[in-house]
């Protein structure tokens, strides 16, 4: 059974096709005045028996390397959708880095999906500024996000985070910028599954 609880309401979530840049004075270098698809604060936890497989996502990273999420088979995968232009992504970046470093020896891997950044240089600068230790797929047009089947637990906002269990199934979806504690609270039960 899928359980959903609203942590904090924000703006209603629009469809993947409407994914566009963040707006506001705090937006990063690629920002500007445009629409935002912001998470509504939902955290969805899926019982093990009801989990769906993460689609195969692969491509070139921000650093120009080839990467496939299937490379992480057998590990827990935290998949974070972000953009250098997105103020909430900037706010959560250091929290993700901290948790990634703290859980690396527990079979937890992190991968980002950088989306809607028209310039890979902006994405690289973001990763350098926040000392991001894990790779990010570079997805300037949002095509990787369209790999998620309709009706699945897709990352339909920026930022979004998915936690994928050791069997490659989506265990948790978080449609909000995360604090360290929120990410740990969502990740710890998946780690404990063994």
N, C-alpha and C positions, 0 to 999 in steps of 0.2 A: 504494500500500500504506500502511496506517495503522500507524505505529510508536508504541508506548506504552512509556514508561519510568517507573518509580516513583522519584520523587525522595526522598520521605519518606512512610512509611506513617502513617496517622492512624486515622481511624474509617471503616469501610466506608460507601460512599455508598448512601443510600436513594433511592427514586424521587422525582420532582418533586412528587408529590402530598403527600409527607411533609414538604415544606419548612416549617420552623417556625423560631422564634426561637432565637438563640444563648442559651447559659446560662452562668452563672458570675459571679463577683464583678466581673469587668472589663467586663461588658456595659454598653452605653450606656443612655440614658434610657428606651428602650422595652423594655429587657431584662427578665429575670425568670427564674425557674426553669422552663424548658421544654426540650424536646428540641432538638437541633441536627442539621442535616444538614451535616456538615463534609466538606470535600474529602479525598480519600485521598492527595493528593500527586501524582497522575498528571499528566503533561504528554504530551498526544497531538499529534503532528505528522502532518499529512496530506499525502501527495504531491499535486502540483497536479492530476494526472489523476483523482484519487479524491475531490476535495473536493465537498461538498454546499453548495448555496446557503443563505445565512442567510434564515430566514423574514422576511416583512415584519413589522416591529415598529413600532408607532406609538402615540401617545397624548399625554397631557399630562405636561409636565416638572414637576419639583419647584418650579420658578418659575412654573408656570401657563401656559407656552407650549406650542403644538402642535409635535410633533417626529415625524419618521419616519426610520428608518435609511436608507431609500432616498434621503434628502437627501444622503447621503455617497457615492453611487455614483461610482466612479472613484478614490476614496481608499481607503487602508488604514484599517480601523476596528478600534479596540480597544474591546470591549464588556465592561464590568465589572459584575457583579452584587454588590450590597452592601446592607447595612442599618446604620443608625446604632446599633443595639443590638448589633452583632456585633463582639466584641473583635478577631478576626483582620482584619476590614474596617478597623477603626480603625488597626491596626498597619500595614497596607499603603497606606493612603490617601495619605500624603505621598510614597511611592515612585511611585505612579501619577501624581500631580501633577507630580513632577519629570520623569518620562519623557515625559509629555504635552507639557510645555513645551519639552523638548529636541528633540522630533521633529515639532513643529507645522510646521516649514518643509520637511519631507520628505514631505508628503502623507499624514500620519498624523492621524487624528481620533479622539478618545475620546468615548464616550458611556457613561453609567452606567445601570443599572437598579436603582433603589431598591426593594427588596422587603420585605414584611412589616413595614413601618413604619406603624402605625395613625395616626400623626400626621405630616402633611407638615411641620409646624414642626420636628420632630426632624430630619428629613432636611435641611431648609434650614440648621439650626444646624450640622449635621455639615459640610455643604459650605462654610459660612462659616468654621468653625473651621480647616478644612484648606485653605482658599483654593482650592477646586476650580474650575479655569478652564473646564470643559466641562459640558454639560448632562446631566441624568439623568432618564430616564423614571420617573414615580412609579407604582409597581405594588404597592399595599398588599396585595392579595390573591393575588399571584403568577400572575395570568392571562396576562401576557405570556410567562412562562416555559413555559406550556403550549402556546404556538404552535409550539414545536419538535417536529417529527414524532418519533414513537416510533422508537428506534434511531438517531437522529441524534446528533451531537456537541452535546448540549444542556448548558447550564450548570446542572448538577444538584446544586450545592452552593453555599453562601454562605460565603466569597466564591468566585466563579468568574470567569475571564476568557477571552474568545474573541478571537482575532485573525482578522479577515476580510480576505481579499486584495482587490485592486483590482477584481476581477470579482464581488465580493459573495459569495465562497465561504469557508466556515470552513476556515482553514489550520492553526490551533493552538487547543487547549483546555487550559487550566491550571486544575486543581482544587485550588487552594491559595492562601494569602495569598502575595503576591509581593514579593521584594526588587527593587530597581532593576535589579540585574544579571540576575536571572532573567527579568524582563520584556524587557530589552534583548536577551538571548540568544535569546528566542523571537521577538522582533519583527524583529531585524536581517535574518534570511534572507528574510522576507517583503518588507521594504523593498528588498532587493537583487534581487528578482525583476523589478524595473523595470516 
